């Protein structure tokens, strides 16, 4: 499960980077750029929690 959390966090970061690149080239709504702004830190937190859970069970 912990490894899955790390994959979810990494996927969220990749999606937020893709959205940020897409919104930079096109003029889209503010809610899309808001997701891109919060996607990276939330993805890092999810990956960190997954890593912590994995290490705490060893």
mmCIF file of the N, C-alpha and C atoms, coordinates in Angstrom:
data_MODEL
# 
_entry.id   MODEL 
# 
loop_
_atom_site.group_PDB 
_atom_site.id 
_atom_site.type_symbol 
_atom_site.label_atom_id 
_atom_site.label_alt_id 
_atom_site.label_comp_id 
_atom_site.label_asym_id 
_atom_site.label_entity_id 
_atom_site.label_seq_id 
_atom_site.pdbx_PDB_ins_code 
_atom_site.Cartn_x 
_atom_site.Cartn_y 
_atom_site.Cartn_z 
_atom_site.occupancy 
_atom_site.B_iso_or_equiv 
_atom_site.pdbx_formal_charge 
_atom_site.auth_seq_id 
_atom_site.auth_comp_id 
_atom_site.auth_asym_id 
_atom_site.auth_atom_id 
_atom_site.pdbx_PDB_model_num 
ATOM 1   N N  . UNK A 1 1  ? 0.816  -1.192 0.000   1.00 0.00 ? 1  UNK A N  1 
ATOM 2   C CA . UNK A 1 1  ? 0.000  0.000  0.000   1.00 0.00 ? 1  UNK A CA 1 
ATOM 3   C C  . UNK A 1 1  ? 0.861  1.259  0.000   1.00 0.00 ? 1  UNK A C  1 
ATOM 4   N N  . UNK A 1 2  ? 1.978  1.200  0.725   1.00 0.00 ? 2  UNK A N  1 
ATOM 5   C CA . UNK A 1 2  ? 2.837  2.378  0.798   1.00 0.00 ? 2  UNK A CA 1 
ATOM 6   C C  . UNK A 1 2  ? 3.426  2.714  -0.563  1.00 0.00 ? 2  UNK A C  1 
ATOM 7   N N  . UNK A 1 3  ? 3.798  1.677  -1.298  1.00 0.00 ? 3  UNK A N  1 
ATOM 8   C CA . UNK A 1 3  ? 4.353  1.893  -2.635  1.00 0.00 ? 3  UNK A CA 1 
ATOM 9   C C  . UNK A 1 3  ? 3.290  2.506  -3.545  1.00 0.00 ? 3  UNK A C  1 
ATOM 10  N N  . UNK A 1 4  ? 2.034  2.090  -3.362  1.00 0.00 ? 4  UNK A N  1 
ATOM 11  C CA . UNK A 1 4  ? 0.954  2.668  -4.153  1.00 0.00 ? 4  UNK A CA 1 
ATOM 12  C C  . UNK A 1 4  ? 0.782  4.149  -3.845  1.00 0.00 ? 4  UNK A C  1 
ATOM 13  N N  . UNK A 1 5  ? 0.950  4.518  -2.577  1.00 0.00 ? 5  UNK A N  1 
ATOM 14  C CA . UNK A 1 5  ? 0.838  5.933  -2.221  1.00 0.00 ? 5  UNK A CA 1 
ATOM 15  C C  . UNK A 1 5  ? 1.935  6.746  -2.900  1.00 0.00 ? 5  UNK A C  1 
ATOM 16  N N  . UNK A 1 6  ? 3.119  6.172  -2.988  1.00 0.00 ? 6  UNK A N  1 
ATOM 17  C CA . UNK A 1 6  ? 4.208  6.873  -3.661  1.00 0.00 ? 6  UNK A CA 1 
ATOM 18  C C  . UNK A 1 6  ? 3.900  7.041  -5.141  1.00 0.00 ? 6  UNK A C  1 
ATOM 19  N N  . UNK A 1 7  ? 3.312  6.028  -5.770  1.00 0.00 ? 7  UNK A N  1 
ATOM 20  C CA . UNK A 1 7  ? 2.943  6.138  -7.183  1.00 0.00 ? 7  UNK A CA 1 
ATOM 21  C C  . UNK A 1 7  ? 1.841  7.171  -7.380  1.00 0.00 ? 7  UNK A C  1 
ATOM 22  N N  . UNK A 1 8  ? 0.885  7.224  -6.455  1.00 0.00 ? 8  UNK A N  1 
ATOM 23  C CA . UNK A 1 8  ? -0.187 8.223  -6.548  1.00 0.00 ? 8  UNK A CA 1 
ATOM 24  C C  . UNK A 1 8  ? 0.394  9.625  -6.433  1.00 0.00 ? 8  UNK A C  1 
ATOM 25  N N  . UNK A 1 9  ? 1.312  9.815  -5.493  1.00 0.00 ? 9  UNK A N  1 
ATOM 26  C CA . UNK A 1 9  ? 1.953  11.121 -5.341  1.00 0.00 ? 9  UNK A CA 1 
ATOM 27  C C  . UNK A 1 9  ? 2.748  11.516 -6.570  1.00 0.00 ? 9  UNK A C  1 
ATOM 28  N N  . UNK A 1 10 ? 3.490  10.568 -7.122  1.00 0.00 ? 10 UNK A N  1 
ATOM 29  C CA . UNK A 1 10 ? 4.269  10.863 -8.328  1.00 0.00 ? 10 UNK A CA 1 
ATOM 30  C C  . UNK A 1 10 ? 3.348  11.168 -9.504  1.00 0.00 ? 10 UNK A C  1 
ATOM 31  N N  . UNK A 1 11 ? 2.271  10.420 -9.625  1.00 0.00 ? 11 UNK A N  1 
ATOM 32  C CA . UNK A 1 11 ? 1.316  10.672 -10.703 1.00 0.00 ? 11 UNK A CA 1 
ATOM 33  C C  . UNK A 1 11 ? 0.667  12.034 -10.582 1.00 0.00 ? 11 UNK A C  1 
ATOM 34  N N  . UNK A 1 12 ? 0.333  12.426 -9.355  1.00 0.00 ? 12 UNK A N  1 
ATOM 35  C CA . UNK A 1 12 ? -0.256 13.745 -9.136  1.00 0.00 ? 12 UNK A CA 1 
ATOM 36  C C  . UNK A 1 12 ? 0.713  14.850 -9.526  1.00 0.00 ? 12 UNK A C  1 
ATOM 37  N N  . UNK A 1 13 ? 1.988  14.660 -9.211  1.00 0.00 ? 13 UNK A N  1 
ATOM 38  C CA . UNK A 1 13 ? 2.979  15.674 -9.584  1.00 0.00 ? 13 UNK A CA 1 
ATOM 39  C C  . UNK A 1 13 ? 3.147  15.746 -11.099 1.00 0.00 ? 13 UNK A C  1 
ATOM 40  N N  . UNK A 1 14 ? 3.175  14.611 -11.769 1.00 0.00 ? 14 UNK A N  1 
ATOM 41  C CA . UNK A 1 14 ? 3.317  14.608 -13.229 1.00 0.00 ? 14 UNK A CA 1 
ATOM 42  C C  . UNK A 1 14 ? 2.118  15.280 -13.883 1.00 0.00 ? 14 UNK A C  1 
ATOM 43  N N  . UNK A 1 15 ? 0.922  14.972 -13.390 1.00 0.00 ? 15 UNK A N  1 
ATOM 44  C CA . UNK A 1 15 ? -0.284 15.590 -13.946 1.00 0.00 ? 15 UNK A CA 1 
ATOM 45  C C  . UNK A 1 15 ? -0.274 17.094 -13.716 1.00 0.00 ? 15 UNK A C  1 
ATOM 46  N N  . UNK A 1 16 ? 0.144  17.525 -12.529 1.00 0.00 ? 16 UNK A N  1 
ATOM 47  C CA . UNK A 1 16 ? 0.164  18.964 -12.258 1.00 0.00 ? 16 UNK A CA 1 
ATOM 48  C C  . UNK A 1 16 ? 1.200  19.685 -13.117 1.00 0.00 ? 16 UNK A C  1 
ATOM 49  N N  . UNK A 1 17 ? 2.332  19.041 -13.389 1.00 0.00 ? 17 UNK A N  1 
ATOM 50  C CA . UNK A 1 17 ? 3.330  19.653 -14.277 1.00 0.00 ? 17 UNK A CA 1 
ATOM 51  C C  . UNK A 1 17 ? 2.778  19.750 -15.695 1.00 0.00 ? 17 UNK A C  1 
ATOM 52  N N  . UNK A 1 18 ? 2.108  18.691 -16.154 1.00 0.00 ? 18 UNK A N  1 
ATOM 53  C CA . UNK A 1 18 ? 1.522  18.723 -17.495 1.00 0.00 ? 18 UNK A CA 1 
ATOM 54  C C  . UNK A 1 18 ? 0.458  19.806 -17.597 1.00 0.00 ? 18 UNK A C  1 
ATOM 55  N N  . UNK A 1 19 ? -0.366 19.941 -16.569 1.00 0.00 ? 19 UNK A N  1 
ATOM 56  C CA . UNK A 1 19 ? -1.399 20.983 -16.576 1.00 0.00 ? 19 UNK A CA 1 
ATOM 57  C C  . UNK A 1 19 ? -0.760 22.363 -16.544 1.00 0.00 ? 19 UNK A C  1 
ATOM 58  N N  . UNK A 1 20 ? 0.304  22.517 -15.753 1.00 0.00 ? 20 UNK A N  1 
ATOM 59  C CA . UNK A 1 20 ? 0.981  23.814 -15.698 1.00 0.00 ? 20 UNK A CA 1 
ATOM 60  C C  . UNK A 1 20 ? 1.570  24.182 -17.055 1.00 0.00 ? 20 UNK A C  1 
ATOM 61  N N  . UNK A 1 21 ? 2.162  23.220 -17.746 1.00 0.00 ? 21 UNK A N  1 
ATOM 62  C CA . UNK A 1 21 ? 2.708  23.498 -19.076 1.00 0.00 ? 21 UNK A CA 1 
ATOM 63  C C  . UNK A 1 21 ? 1.599  23.824 -20.071 1.00 0.00 ? 21 UNK A C  1 
ATOM 64  N N  . UNK A 1 22 ? 0.482  23.108 -19.980 1.00 0.00 ? 22 UNK A N  1 
ATOM 65  C CA . UNK A 1 22 ? -0.638 23.347 -20.889 1.00 0.00 ? 22 UNK A CA 1 
ATOM 66  C C  . UNK A 1 22 ? -1.265 24.714 -20.634 1.00 0.00 ? 22 UNK A C  1 
ATOM 67  N N  . UNK A 1 23 ? -1.453 25.066 -19.363 1.00 0.00 ? 23 UNK A N  1 
ATOM 68  C CA . UNK A 1 23 ? -2.083 26.350 -19.048 1.00 0.00 ? 23 UNK A CA 1 
ATOM 69  C C  . UNK A 1 23 ? -1.150 27.512 -19.335 1.00 0.00 ? 23 UNK A C  1 
ATOM 70  N N  . UNK A 1 24 ? 0.144  27.256 -19.335 1.00 0.00 ? 24 UNK A N  1 
ATOM 71  C CA . UNK A 1 24 ? 1.088  28.332 -19.658 1.00 0.00 ? 24 UNK A CA 1 
ATOM 72  C C  . UNK A 1 24 ? 0.985  28.707 -21.135 1.00 0.00 ? 24 UNK A C  1 
ATOM 73  N N  . UNK A 1 25 ? 0.715  27.707 -21.976 1.00 0.00 ? 25 UNK A N  1 
ATOM 74  C CA . UNK A 1 25 ? 0.652  27.976 -23.410 1.00 0.00 ? 25 UNK A CA 1 
ATOM 75  C C  . UNK A 1 25 ? -0.732 28.442 -23.859 1.00 0.00 ? 25 UNK A C  1 
ATOM 76  N N  . UNK A 1 26 ? -1.756 28.172 -23.061 1.00 0.00 ? 26 UNK A N  1 
ATOM 77  C CA . UNK A 1 26 ? -3.117 28.585 -23.419 1.00 0.00 ? 26 UNK A CA 1 
ATOM 78  C C  . UNK A 1 26 ? -3.701 29.401 -22.269 1.00 0.00 ? 26 UNK A C  1 
ATOM 79  N N  . UNK A 1 27 ? -4.629 30.267 -22.593 1.00 0.00 ? 27 UNK A N  1 
ATOM 80  C CA . UNK A 1 27 ? -5.270 31.079 -21.566 1.00 0.00 ? 27 UNK A CA 1 
ATOM 81  C C  . UNK A 1 27 ? -6.491 30.333 -21.048 1.00 0.00 ? 27 UNK A C  1 
ATOM 82  N N  . UNK A 1 28 ? -6.333 29.650 -19.908 1.00 0.00 ? 28 UNK A N  1 
ATOM 83  C CA . UNK A 1 28 ? -7.438 28.880 -19.339 1.00 0.00 ? 28 UNK A CA 1 
ATOM 84  C C  . UNK A 1 28 ? -7.866 29.500 -18.022 1.00 0.00 ? 28 UNK A C  1 
ATOM 85  N N  . UNK A 1 29 ? -8.863 28.898 -17.416 1.00 0.00 ? 29 UNK A N  1 
ATOM 86  C CA . UNK A 1 29 ? -9.434 29.447 -16.195 1.00 0.00 ? 29 UNK A CA 1 
ATOM 87  C C  . UNK A 1 29 ? -8.495 29.385 -15.004 1.00 0.00 ? 29 UNK A C  1 
ATOM 88  N N  . UNK A 1 30 ? -8.772 30.197 -13.985 1.00 0.00 ? 30 UNK A N  1 
ATOM 89  C CA . UNK A 1 30 ? -7.902 30.233 -12.808 1.00 0.00 ? 30 UNK A CA 1 
ATOM 90  C C  . UNK A 1 30 ? -7.954 28.954 -11.981 1.00 0.00 ? 30 UNK A C  1 
ATOM 91  N N  . UNK A 1 31 ? -9.064 28.200 -12.046 1.00 0.00 ? 31 UNK A N  1 
ATOM 92  C CA . UNK A 1 31 ? -9.143 26.977 -11.248 1.00 0.00 ? 31 UNK A CA 1 
ATOM 93  C C  . UNK A 1 31 ? -8.179 25.911 -11.753 1.00 0.00 ? 31 UNK A C  1 
ATOM 94  N N  . UNK A 1 32 ? -7.868 25.913 -13.036 1.00 0.00 ? 32 UNK A N  1 
ATOM 95  C CA . UNK A 1 32 ? -6.918 24.942 -13.575 1.00 0.00 ? 32 UNK A CA 1 
ATOM 96  C C  . UNK A 1 32 ? -5.512 25.260 -13.086 1.00 0.00 ? 32 UNK A C  1 
ATOM 97  N N  . UNK A 1 33 ? -5.125 26.519 -13.134 1.00 0.00 ? 33 UNK A N  1 
ATOM 98  C CA . UNK A 1 33 ? -3.795 26.884 -12.657 1.00 0.00 ? 33 UNK A CA 1 
ATOM 99  C C  . UNK A 1 33 ? -3.700 26.722 -11.142 1.00 0.00 ? 33 UNK A C  1 
ATOM 100 N N  . UNK A 1 34 ? -4.818 26.861 -10.442 1.00 0.00 ? 34 UNK A N  1 
ATOM 101 C CA . UNK A 1 34 ? -4.821 26.631 -8.993  1.00 0.00 ? 34 UNK A CA 1 
ATOM 102 C C  . UNK A 1 34 ? -4.515 25.167 -8.682  1.00 0.00 ? 34 UNK A C  1 
ATOM 103 N N  . UNK A 1 35 ? -5.073 24.242 -9.465  1.00 0.00 ? 35 UNK A N  1 
ATOM 104 C CA . UNK A 1 35 ? -4.757 22.822 -9.282  1.00 0.00 ? 35 UNK A CA 1 
ATOM 105 C C  . UNK A 1 35 ? -3.280 22.564 -9.551  1.00 0.00 ? 35 UNK A C  1 
ATOM 106 N N  . UNK A 1 36 ? -2.760 23.171 -10.598 1.00 0.00 ? 36 UNK A N  1 
ATOM 107 C CA . UNK A 1 36 ? -1.351 22.968 -10.931 1.00 0.00 ? 36 UNK A CA 1 
ATOM 108 C C  . UNK A 1 36 ? -0.449 23.526 -9.835  1.00 0.00 ? 36 UNK A C  1 
ATOM 109 N N  . UNK A 1 37 ? -0.875 24.614 -9.214  1.00 0.00 ? 37 UNK A N  1 
ATOM 110 C CA . UNK A 1 37 ? -0.060 25.225 -8.155  1.00 0.00 ? 37 UNK A CA 1 
ATOM 111 C C  . UNK A 1 37 ? -0.006 24.334 -6.916  1.00 0.00 ? 37 UNK A C  1 
ATOM 112 N N  . UNK A 1 38 ? -1.102 23.680 -6.578  1.00 0.00 ? 38 UNK A N  1 
ATOM 113 C CA . UNK A 1 38 ? -1.143 22.852 -5.377  1.00 0.00 ? 38 UNK A CA 1 
ATOM 114 C C  . UNK A 1 38 ? -0.798 21.393 -5.644  1.00 0.00 ? 38 UNK A C  1 
ATOM 115 N N  . UNK A 1 39 ? -0.716 20.977 -6.894  1.00 0.00 ? 39 UNK A N  1 
ATOM 116 C CA . UNK A 1 39 ? -0.459 19.575 -7.208  1.00 0.00 ? 39 UNK A CA 1 
ATOM 117 C C  . UNK A 1 39 ? 0.917  19.098 -6.788  1.00 0.00 ? 39 UNK A C  1 
ATOM 118 N N  . UNK A 1 40 ? 1.931  19.920 -6.987  1.00 0.00 ? 40 UNK A N  1 
ATOM 119 C CA . UNK A 1 40 ? 3.299  19.504 -6.638  1.00 0.00 ? 40 UNK A CA 1 
ATOM 120 C C  . UNK A 1 40 ? 3.491  19.313 -5.133  1.00 0.00 ? 40 UNK A C  1 
ATOM 121 N N  . UNK A 1 41 ? 3.137  20.291 -4.288  1.00 0.00 ? 41 UNK A N  1 
ATOM 122 C CA . UNK A 1 41 ? 3.355  20.059 -2.854  1.00 0.00 ? 41 UNK A CA 1 
ATOM 123 C C  . UNK A 1 41 ? 2.498  18.930 -2.284  1.00 0.00 ? 41 UNK A C  1 
ATOM 124 N N  . UNK A 1 42 ? 1.263  18.803 -2.761  1.00 0.00 ? 42 UNK A N  1 
ATOM 125 C CA . UNK A 1 42 ? 0.413  17.717 -2.275  1.00 0.00 ? 42 UNK A CA 1 
ATOM 126 C C  . UNK A 1 42 ? 0.985  16.372 -2.717  1.00 0.00 ? 42 UNK A C  1 
ATOM 127 N N  . UNK A 1 43 ? 1.468  16.286 -3.948  1.00 0.00 ? 43 UNK A N  1 
ATOM 128 C CA . UNK A 1 43 ? 2.096  15.055 -4.416  1.00 0.00 ? 43 UNK A CA 1 
ATOM 129 C C  . UNK A 1 43 ? 3.326  14.693 -3.605  1.00 0.00 ? 43 UNK A C  1 
ATOM 130 N N  . UNK A 1 44 ? 4.127  15.692 -3.267  1.00 0.00 ? 44 UNK A N  1 
ATOM 131 C CA . UNK A 1 44 ? 5.304  15.438 -2.432  1.00 0.00 ? 44 UNK A CA 1 
ATOM 132 C C  . UNK A 1 44 ? 4.908  14.953 -1.046  1.00 0.00 ? 44 UNK A C  1 
ATOM 133 N N  . UNK A 1 45 ? 3.858  15.534 -0.480  1.00 0.00 ? 45 UNK A N  1 
ATOM 134 C CA . UNK A 1 45 ? 3.399  15.089 0.840   1.00 0.00 ? 45 UNK A CA 1 
ATOM 135 C C  . UNK A 1 45 ? 2.895  13.653 0.794   1.00 0.00 ? 45 UNK A C  1 
ATOM 136 N N  . UNK A 1 46 ? 2.141  13.301 -0.248  1.00 0.00 ? 46 UNK A N  1 
ATOM 137 C CA . UNK A 1 46 ? 1.638  11.931 -0.374  1.00 0.00 ? 46 UNK A CA 1 
ATOM 138 C C  . UNK A 1 46 ? 2.800  10.959 -0.523  1.00 0.00 ? 46 UNK A C  1 
ATOM 139 N N  . UNK A 1 47 ? 3.798  11.322 -1.325  1.00 0.00 ? 47 UNK A N  1 
ATOM 140 C CA . UNK A 1 47 ? 4.970  10.454 -1.479  1.00 0.00 ? 47 UNK A CA 1 
ATOM 141 C C  . UNK A 1 47 ? 5.725  10.322 -0.162  1.00 0.00 ? 47 UNK A C  1 
ATOM 142 N N  . UNK A 1 48 ? 5.856  11.417 0.575   1.00 0.00 ? 48 UNK A N  1 
ATOM 143 C CA . UNK A 1 48 ? 6.543  11.377 1.865   1.00 0.00 ? 48 UNK A CA 1 
ATOM 144 C C  . UNK A 1 48 ? 5.824  10.503 2.873   1.00 0.00 ? 48 UNK A C  1 
ATOM 145 N N  . UNK A 1 49 ? 4.498  10.591 2.909   1.00 0.00 ? 49 UNK A N  1 
ATOM 146 C CA . UNK A 1 49 ? 3.721  9.750  3.824   1.00 0.00 ? 49 UNK A CA 1 
ATOM 147 C C  . UNK A 1 49 ? 3.877  8.283  3.448   1.00 0.00 ? 49 UNK A C  1 
ATOM 148 N N  . UNK A 1 50 ? 3.830  7.981  2.159   1.00 0.00 ? 50 UNK A N  1 
ATOM 149 C CA . UNK A 1 50 ? 4.019  6.598  1.721   1.00 0.00 ? 50 UNK A CA 1 
ATOM 150 C C  . UNK A 1 50 ? 5.394  6.071  2.080   1.00 0.00 ? 50 UNK A C  1 
ATOM 151 N N  . UNK A 1 51 ? 6.418  6.897  1.930   1.00 0.00 ? 51 UNK A N  1 
ATOM 152 C CA . UNK A 1 51 ? 7.780  6.493  2.280   1.00 0.00 ? 51 UNK A CA 1 
ATOM 153 C C  . UNK A 1 51 ? 7.906  6.275  3.782   1.00 0.00 ? 51 UNK A C  1 
ATOM 154 N N  . UNK A 1 52 ? 7.305  7.178  4.561   1.00 0.00 ? 52 UNK A N  1 
ATOM 155 C CA . UNK A 1 52 ? 7.355  7.050  6.014   1.00 0.00 ? 52 UNK A CA 1 
ATOM 156 C C  . UNK A 1 52 ? 6.649  5.779  6.467   1.00 0.00 ? 52 UNK A C  1 
ATOM 157 N N  . UNK A 1 53 ? 5.475  5.478  5.886   1.00 0.00 ? 53 UNK A N  1 
ATOM 158 C CA . UNK A 1 53 ? 4.758  4.259  6.247   1.00 0.00 ? 53 UNK A CA 1 
ATOM 159 C C  . UNK A 1 53 ? 5.557  3.016  5.882   1.00 0.00 ? 53 UNK A C  1 
ATOM 160 N N  . UNK A 1 54 ? 6.215  3.056  4.734   1.00 0.00 ? 54 UNK A N  1 
ATOM 161 C CA . UNK A 1 54 ? 7.021  1.910  4.311   1.00 0.00 ? 54 UNK A CA 1 
ATOM 162 C C  . UNK A 1 54 ? 8.181  1.684  5.275   1.00 0.00 ? 54 UNK A C  1 
ATOM 163 N N  . UNK A 1 55 ? 8.837  2.743  5.689   1.00 0.00 ? 55 UNK A N  1 
ATOM 164 C CA . UNK A 1 55 ? 9.980  2.605  6.597   1.00 0.00 ? 55 UNK A CA 1 
ATOM 165 C C  . UNK A 1 55 ? 9.540  2.239  8.005   1.00 0.00 ? 55 UNK A C  1 
ATOM 166 N N  . UNK A 1 56 ? 8.358  2.689  8.429   1.00 0.00 ? 56 UNK A N  1 
ATOM 167 C CA . UNK A 1 56 ? 7.904  2.386  9.783   1.00 0.00 ? 56 UNK A CA 1 
ATOM 168 C C  . UNK A 1 56 ? 7.471  0.932  9.926   1.00 0.00 ? 56 UNK A C  1 
ATOM 169 N N  . UNK A 1 57 ? 7.141  0.262  8.840   1.00 0.00 ? 57 UNK A N  1 
ATOM 170 C CA . UNK A 1 57 ? 6.732  -1.139 8.908   1.00 0.00 ? 57 UNK A CA 1 
ATOM 171 C C  . UNK A 1 57 ? 7.906  -2.101 8.793   1.00 0.00 ? 57 UNK A C  1 
ATOM 172 N N  . UNK A 1 58 ? 9.082  -1.608 8.519   1.00 0.00 ? 58 UNK A N  1 
ATOM 173 C CA . UNK A 1 58 ? 10.249 -2.490 8.395   1.00 0.00 ? 58 UNK A CA 1 
ATOM 174 C C  . UNK A 1 58 ? 10.855 -2.773 9.748   1.00 0.00 ? 58 UNK A C  1 
# 
